[in-house]
Amino acid sequence: MDYLDGWCDGVNEALSVCGKDMHLMVFHPDYDATEAGLDFLVDDGVTDESLSYCMVFVQRLSTLDDAALSLEKSGYYKHFPTDVFESLVLDRRRLRDGNAWQSKNG
């Protein structure tokens, strides 16, 4: 899990530096909602403990961040622990902002 997560983080940094509007997001069954401090997802029945596979989602960074901005405005992230919000949303936004800077100055 740590290797895959670190690898995707590195690729995301490289994509941002290169000005590519792409983002890799890891889903791994060993990193569950409870471990992330997102107990409300378990309480609301959003998680599925029967999942036993790993996935890497490849998405447009701009689309992902636009959706996060919309969710943020709706209050969706208010129950997220600060560190999880920063790693899931703000770090990704920093990559996007770096991507925009690279596009203008690259």
Phi and psi restraints in degrees (value plus and minus 20) as a CYANA .aco file:
   2 ASP   PHI     -81.2   -41.2
   2 ASP   PSI     -61.2   -21.2
   3 TYR   PHI     -83.2   -43.2
   3 TYR   PSI     -68.7   -28.7
   4 LEU   PHI     -82.9   -42.9
   4 LEU   PSI     -64.6   -24.6
   5 ASP   PHI     -82.3   -42.3
   5 ASP   PSI     -64.9   -24.9
   6 GLY   PHI     -84.9   -44.9
   6 GLY   PSI     -59.5   -19.5
   7 TRP   PHI     -82.9   -42.9
   7 TRP   PSI     -66.3   -26.3
   8 CYS   PHI     -84.2   -44.2
   8 CYS   PSI     -59.0   -19.0
   9 ASP   PHI     -79.5   -39.5
   9 ASP   PSI     -64.0   -24.0
  10 GLY   PHI     -83.2   -43.2
  10 GLY   PSI     -63.6   -23.6
  11 VAL   PHI     -83.7   -43.7
  11 VAL   PSI     -61.6   -21.6
  12 ASN   PHI     -82.4   -42.4
  12 ASN   PSI     -60.5   -20.5
  13 GLU   PHI     -81.9   -41.9
  13 GLU   PSI     -65.9   -25.9
  14 ALA   PHI     -83.3   -43.3
  14 ALA   PSI     -61.6   -21.6
  15 LEU   PHI     -81.6   -41.6
  15 LEU   PSI     -60.7   -20.7
  16 SER   PHI     -84.2   -44.2
  16 SER   PSI     -66.2   -26.2
  17 VAL   PHI     -81.4   -41.4
  17 VAL   PSI     -56.3   -16.3
  18 CYS   PHI    -101.0   -61.0
  18 CYS   PSI     -23.3    16.7
  19 GLY   PHI      56.1    96.1
  19 GLY   PSI       3.3    43.3
  20 LYS   PHI    -110.9   -70.9
  20 LYS   PSI     112.2   152.2
  21 ASP   PHI    -107.8   -67.8
  21 ASP   PSI      48.3    88.3
  22 MET   PHI    -165.2  -125.2
  22 MET   PSI     128.5   168.5
  23 HIS   PHI    -166.3  -126.3
  23 HIS   PSI     115.8   155.8
  24 LEU   PHI    -119.6   -79.6
  24 LEU   PSI     113.0   153.0
  25 MET   PHI    -149.3  -109.3
  25 MET   PSI     106.2   146.2
  26 VAL   PHI    -109.3   -69.3
  26 VAL   PSI     115.5   155.5
  27 PHE   PHI    -138.2   -98.2
  27 PHE   PSI     101.3   141.3
  28 HIS   PHI    -154.3  -114.3
  28 HIS   PSI     109.4   149.4
  29 PRO   PHI     -85.2   -45.2
  29 PRO   PSI     -39.3     0.7
  30 ASP   PHI     -98.5   -58.5
  30 ASP   PSI     -30.0    10.0
  31 TYR   PHI    -133.2   -93.2
  31 TYR   PSI      72.7   112.7
  32 ASP   PHI    -118.1   -78.1
  32 ASP   PSI     154.6   194.6
  33 ALA   PHI     -82.4   -42.4
  33 ALA   PSI     -57.1   -17.1
  34 THR   PHI     -85.6   -45.6
  34 THR   PSI     -64.6   -24.6
  35 GLU   PHI     -81.1   -41.1
  35 GLU   PSI     -52.9   -12.9
  36 ALA   PHI    -101.9   -61.9
  36 ALA   PSI     -22.9    17.1
  37 GLY   PHI      60.2   100.2
  37 GLY   PSI       1.0    41.0
  38 LEU   PHI    -128.0   -88.0
  38 LEU   PSI      32.8    72.8
  39 ASP   PHI     -77.1   -37.1
  39 ASP   PSI     -49.9    -9.9
  40 PHE   PHI     -81.2   -41.2
  40 PHE   PSI     -48.7    -8.7
  41 LEU   PHI     -87.4   -47.4
  41 LEU   PSI     -58.1   -18.1
  42 VAL   PHI     -88.7   -48.7
  42 VAL   PSI     -66.2   -26.2
  43 ASP   PHI     -80.2   -40.2
  43 ASP   PSI     -54.9   -14.9
  44 ASP   PHI    -107.1   -67.1
  44 ASP   PSI     -19.5    20.5
  45 GLY   PHI      54.8    94.8
  45 GLY   PSI       5.2    45.2
  46 VAL   PHI    -102.6   -62.6
  46 VAL   PSI     -45.1    -5.1
  47 THR   PHI    -108.5   -68.5
  47 THR   PSI     142.2   182.2
  48 ASP   PHI    -154.6  -114.6
  48 ASP   PSI      84.5   124.5
  49 GLU   PHI     -90.6   -50.6
  49 GLU   PSI     -30.2     9.8
  50 SER   PHI    -100.5   -60.5
  50 SER   PSI     -29.0    11.0
  51 LEU   PHI     -90.9   -50.9
  51 LEU   PSI     111.3   151.3
  52 SER   PHI    -155.6  -115.6
  52 SER   PSI      12.3    52.3
  53 TYR   PHI    -153.9  -113.9
  53 TYR   PSI     142.7   182.7
  54 CYS   PHI    -128.7   -88.7
  54 CYS   PSI     124.5   164.5
  55 MET   PHI    -157.8  -117.8
  55 MET   PSI     131.0   171.0
  56 VAL   PHI    -142.0  -102.0
  56 VAL   PSI      96.5   136.5
  57 PHE   PHI    -106.4   -66.4
  57 PHE   PSI     114.6   154.6
  58 VAL   PHI    -132.9   -92.9
  58 VAL   PSI      98.4   138.4
  59 GLN   PHI    -158.2  -118.2
  59 GLN   PSI     142.4   182.4
  60 ARG   PHI     -91.2   -51.2
  60 ARG   PSI     108.5   148.5
  61 LEU   PHI     -81.6   -41.6
  61 LEU   PSI     -61.3   -21.3
  62 SER   PHI     -83.0   -43.0
  62 SER   PSI     -62.5   -22.5
  63 THR   PHI     -85.8   -45.8
  63 THR   PSI     -63.3   -23.3
  64 LEU   PHI     -82.3   -42.3
  64 LEU   PSI     -65.5   -25.5
  65 ASP   PHI     -90.5   -50.5
  65 ASP   PSI     -56.5   -16.5
  66 ASP   PHI     -80.9   -40.9
  66 ASP   PSI     -61.5   -21.5
  67 ALA   PHI     -85.2   -45.2
  67 ALA   PSI     -60.7   -20.7
  68 ALA   PHI     -84.0   -44.0
  68 ALA   PSI     -59.2   -19.2
  69 LEU   PHI     -81.7   -41.7
  69 LEU   PSI     -62.0   -22.0
  70 SER   PHI     -84.9   -44.9
  70 SER   PSI     -64.1   -24.1
  71 LEU   PHI     -84.1   -44.1
  71 LEU   PSI     -59.2   -19.2
  72 GLU   PHI     -81.7   -41.7
  72 GLU   PSI     -64.0   -24.0
  73 LYS   PHI     -83.7   -43.7
  73 LYS   PSI     -50.4   -10.4
  74 SER   PHI    -101.2   -61.2
  74 SER   PSI     -27.4    12.6
  75 GLY   PHI      69.8   109.8
  75 GLY   PSI     -12.9    27.1
  76 TYR   PHI     -75.6   -35.6
  76 TYR   PSI     -58.5   -18.5
  77 TYR   PHI    -107.0   -67.0
  77 TYR   PSI     -15.2    24.8
  78 LYS   PHI     -84.3   -44.3
  78 LYS   PSI     -43.2    -3.2
  79 HIS   PHI    -113.9   -73.9
  79 HIS   PSI     -23.3    16.7
  80 PHE   PHI     -96.9   -56.9
  80 PHE   PSI     118.0   158.0
  81 PRO   PHI     -79.9   -39.9
  81 PRO   PSI     126.6   166.6
  82 THR   PHI     -74.6   -34.6
  82 THR   PSI     -65.0   -25.0
  83 ASP   PHI     -85.1   -45.1
  83 ASP   PSI     -54.8   -14.8
  84 VAL   PHI     -91.0   -51.0
  84 VAL   PSI     -63.2   -23.2
  85 PHE   PHI     -79.6   -39.6
  85 PHE   PSI     -63.9   -23.9
  86 GLU   PHI     -82.9   -42.9
  86 GLU   PSI     -62.9   -22.9
  87 SER   PHI     -95.3   -55.3
  87 SER   PSI     -52.8   -12.8
  88 LEU   PHI    -105.4   -65.4
  88 LEU   PSI     -55.0   -15.0
  89 VAL   PHI    -132.0   -92.0
  89 VAL   PSI     -75.9   -35.9
  90 LEU   PHI     -89.9   -49.9
  90 LEU   PSI     -58.8   -18.8
  91 ASP   PHI     -83.0   -43.0
  91 ASP   PSI     -59.9   -19.9
  92 ARG   PHI     -86.0   -46.0
  92 ARG   PSI     -59.1   -19.1
  93 ARG   PHI     -85.4   -45.4
  93 ARG   PSI     -57.8   -17.8
  94 ARG   PHI     -81.9   -41.9
  94 ARG   PSI     -59.1   -19.1
  95 LEU   PHI     -82.4   -42.4
  95 LEU   PSI     -62.4   -22.4
  96 ARG   PHI     -84.5   -44.5
  96 ARG   PSI     -64.2   -24.2
  97 ASP   PHI     -82.4   -42.4
  97 ASP   PSI     -58.5   -18.5
  98 GLY   PHI     -85.0   -45.0
  98 GLY   PSI     -57.2   -17.2
  99 ASN   PHI     -82.8   -42.8
  99 ASN   PSI     -63.6   -23.6
 100 ALA   PHI     -85.6   -45.6
 100 ALA   PSI     -60.4   -20.4
 101 TRP   PHI     -82.9   -42.9
 101 TRP   PSI     -64.0   -24.0
 102 GLN   PHI     -81.6   -41.6
 102 GLN   PSI     -60.7   -20.7
 103 SER   PHI     -83.1   -43.1
 103 SER   PSI     -57.9   -17.9
 104 LYS   PHI     -98.1   -58.1
 104 LYS   PSI     -51.7   -11.7
 105 ASN   PHI    -133.7   -93.7
 105 ASN   PSI     -19.9    20.1
